[in-house]
Amino acid sequence: MIQRKGTVLSSRNDIKVFDVTVRDGGLCNDFAFTDEFVRALYQANLKCGVDYMEFGYRADKRILEEARFGKWKFCREEDLRTIVGNNDTDLKIAVMADVGKCNYKADFLPKSESVIDMVRVACYADQIPTAIEMIEHLHALGYETACNIMAISKVGTAELSQALTLLCHSPVDVIYLVDSFGALYPENACQLSKLCIDAVKGTQKKIGFHAHNNQNLAFANTVETLSCGVSHLDATVQSLGRGAGNCALELLLGFLKNPKYSFLELLKFIETYIPALRAEGVCWGYDLQYMFTGLLNRHPREAIEFTAEKRGDYFEFYRSLLDYN
């Protein structure tokens, strides 16, 4: 039987809310957010009590052509400081570093010289040893660190247990379960969470959850993992994120009972910037093509292509996913 932590009416001081709108949402528009958009979101997060704001990736400029992307694909120190100055606030700044796509030894300053507080290392389960090398280096520089295990719905229990054992012997601060394909349901999201929580008992490590909304379950899965003891929760404004998007930040802030959180200032941001973003043609959110890939527990790349091509032949698309002739 699952032991719940808290109730729908209780407040937990261990909860940390991460706004990852610019990072996950950047996958919808190649990170072409204006400084005005990012600065306004930063100010809204400050007023809403959000704990961390993830600005984007620290991608390797040797691999990716800079001209193809907006600045938040690379999160240079000077660009971050243009938005936050020295960030003399309680809101912490995070960036993501993908295993194999980040020149982490060259591109990160010591924490004492950077406005970044946390680096989240994203990897697949079979990349955990390399992720730990990155985490050790970044931890030595003085950063808080997280390991985001992607495509968690594809990871078997034995493999996840081995990964957790390795991570428990590393300096990582937070271990994230990432439902990249939006394939989890509340029951198995909770079971995975409890496996992780049990694995880190006796350490200071925390467990986090990052949801995708392929089956309209991102918020439900986030709340379920929260009730199981997960403490670090990702969300995006209006679910803005790759494909079907993520858990909506406004929903999460409205649900949490800690009086430090509020979604009121977020509403002002939403009414000012989200309709304009949609008018520009930026596309995200639940639709049938994303439901299909979620049900089949597969990467949404084909659904993203279906959306980009403005197709509406859902029946034929689903047949193709099932490899029907």
N, C-alpha and C positions, 0 to 999 in steps of 0.2 A: 504493500500500500504506500502511495506517495505521501510523504509528510510535507504539508504546505508551510511556507514561511510568510506569516502575516495573513491579513484578510483584505477584502476589498475596501474596508474602512480604515485600515491601519496605514501608518507611514513608516517607511524604513529609511534609516539614515545611510545605509550602505549603497543605495541606488545612485547610479551615475547615468545621466542622459547625454547621449552623443548625437549632435546634429551632423549628419553626413550628407547634407543636401548638395553641397558644391562638389564633393568627391563622387558620389554615386550619380547625382544628377548630371555631372559633367560628361558622363558616358552617353548622354542623350544629345549633347550639342557640341561635342569635342572641346568642352571646358571653355566655351566662348562667353562666359559671364562677364558683364561689365563690372568695373570697380564699384560703381554705384550699387549694383545688385548685391555684391558680396559684402560691402560695407553696411548696407541696410540690414542684411541678414545677421551680421555680427552684432549690430546694435540691438536688434530684436532679441537675439539669443541672450544677450546680457540682461535685458529687462525681463525675460521669461524664466530666468534661473537655470538655463541649460548649463551643464557642467563642462562639456568639451565641444569644440567645433572643429570638424575635420575639413580642411581647406582643399584637399586634393591629393595628388600623387607627387612624390619626389622621383620622377621617372628619369631614366638614363638618356641624356641628350646624345650619346653616341649611337643609340639604337633607334630612337624616335626622332623624326624630323620636326624640329621646333615650329616651323612655319605652318604645320598642319593642325596645331592645337593652340588653345588658349593657354594663358600663363599658369592656370591651376593644374595643368598636367605635370608641371615641374616645380611649382611652389618654391621659387627662389626666395631667399631670405629678404631681399629688398622689396619684393612684391608683397610678401606677408606684412612687412612693416609699413608699407603704404596704407594698408587697411587697419592694422591694429596698433601701430606705433610700438611702444615697449610692452603693450598689453598689461598695463598695471590694473588688472581686474582679477576676479575669481574665476573667470572663464578660461579654461585651458585650451591651447592650440594643438591640434593633431594633424599629422600627414600620414599617408600610406606609402609603403614601399613594397612593391611586388618582388618576390624572389625571381631572379633572372632578368629583371627589368629595371634594376636600380644599381647605380654605381655607389654603393653605400659607403665605401671606404674613402671615396674622394668627395662626395657631395654633401656630407653632413659635418657641420662645425661642432666643436664641443658645445654642450648645452649652455655653458656660461656665456657663449657668444651668440646664442640663437634665441629667437622668440618662441620656437617650437617647444612644447612640453612633452608630447608623446609621439612616438613613431609606431605605427601599426604595420607589422610585417605580414603580408598576405601570401599564402602558399596552399598547395594541395598536400594531402597527407603524406605522400611519398617524398615531399620536399622538406619535411620537418628538420632533418639534420642541417640542411643549408640555411633554413630559417633561423635555427638556433645560433649558427655562426654569426648571422646578421644581428640577432638579438644581443648576443654577448658583446659585439663591437659597439652597438648603439647604447647598451647599458653602461659600458665603460666610459662612454662620452658623457654620461649623466642623464640620459633621457629615460622617462617612463617608456615601457615597451608593452606591446600586445602582439599575440600571434593569432591571426585570423585564418582558421582552417576552412578553406573554401569547399564547396560541393559536399557538404557534410552528409547529405542524404545518400551519397554514393560510398561512404566510408563504412566498412564493416566494424562490428563491435571489437573484434580482436585487434584490428589495425588501429582503431581509435585509442584503445587501451595502451597499446605500445607507444603511440604518439604522445599520449598524456604522461606516461612514465618518463619519456625523454624531456618533455617540457617541464615537468615537476623538478627535474634536476638542473634546469636552466634558470637564469635570472629573470625570466619573463614575468611581468606583473599581472597581465590579463590574458586568458585564453578564450578566444571567440569561436563560437559555432556559427558558421555562415551557411544559411539555406539558399545557396546560389540559384538553385533551380525552382524555388518556391514549391518544393515537392512534399514538405513535411506537413503533418497534421498535429494538432495540439498534443495528442497522446504520445507520439514518438518524439516530438520536440522536447517534451517533458522528460521522457526516458533518457534521451541523450544528455540533457542538462544534468540529471541526477547522476549519471555515470561520471560526468566531468566534475561535479561538485564533490562526489565521494573521492575521486582521484586526488583532489587538491587539499583534502582535509589534513590539518597539521601544518599547512603552509600558509603564507599570506596571500597566495594567488587568488584572483577573482575570475569568475566566469561571465562571459558576455554572449549576446545573441544578436545576429543580424538577419533580418527576414526579407524575403521577396514575396510579392503579392500575386503570384500567378494564379492561385486558387482563392483569392480574396481572404486569405488567412494570416496575412502578415501581422496585423494588430492582435488577432486572437492568439497566434503562436507566441508573440512577444509577451503578452500578459500571462500566458500559461507558463512560459519559462521563468518569468518573474516570480510567479507564485511558487515555483519549485525551488527558488533560491538564487537564480541568476540575478546579478546586480548591475551589470553594464549593458545598457540598452541602446541600440541604434535606431534612428528614425530620420525621416526627411520631410520637409515642408510639402504638404499636399501629395505625399508619397513620391515626389519627384526622384526618379532613379531609373536605372537601366531596365528596359522592357516594361514589365508590369509594375515596376516601382517597388517601394518599400513600405514599412510601417509608417503611417502618417504621424508626424511630430505633434500636430495639434491634437490628435486622438490620444496619444500617449500622455502629453502634458495635462489633458483634461481628465484622464483616468487617475493619475497619481495624486495622492492625498496630501503629500508634503506641501505645506503652504509656501515654500520657496518657489514652487513651480506655478506658472501662469501662461495661458496661451493668448492673452488679450493683445499684447503687442505684436504677436505673430499674425493676428488677423489683419492688422494694418499693413504688414508686409505682404501678405497674401493678396489683398485686394489691389495693392499698388503694382505688384510685379508678376504674379502668376498669370493673369489673363494676357498680359503683354507677351510673356514667354510663349504661351500657346499660340498667340497670333503670329509669332515669328515662325511657327511651324515645328517647334520642339514638341515631340510626341512621347508620351509615356502613359502608363496606367493599364489596369485590367482590361483584357479583351479575350475572346475565345482562343485565339492562337496561342496566347500565353497559358491559358488554362490547359490546353492540350499538352504543351511541353512539361508543365508542372505535373499533370497526371502521369505522364510517361517517364518522369524523373530524368529529363534530359536538358542539356544546355539550351537556352532560348534563342540561340543565334538564328535558327531557321524562322522562328516567330518574329524576330526583329526584322529579318529580310522581308517577310510577308507584309509586315506593317509598312516598311519603307516603300514597298512597291504598291501600296494602297490597294491590296487585293481584298476581296470579300468572299472568295470561294472556300469557305470554311470546311465544307464537306470534303472536297478534293484535297485540301491541305492536310486534314486529319488522316485521310486515306494514305497520303504520301508518307506521313510520319510512321504509319503502321506498316509501310513497305508493301502496300497492296499494289497489284498491277492492274 
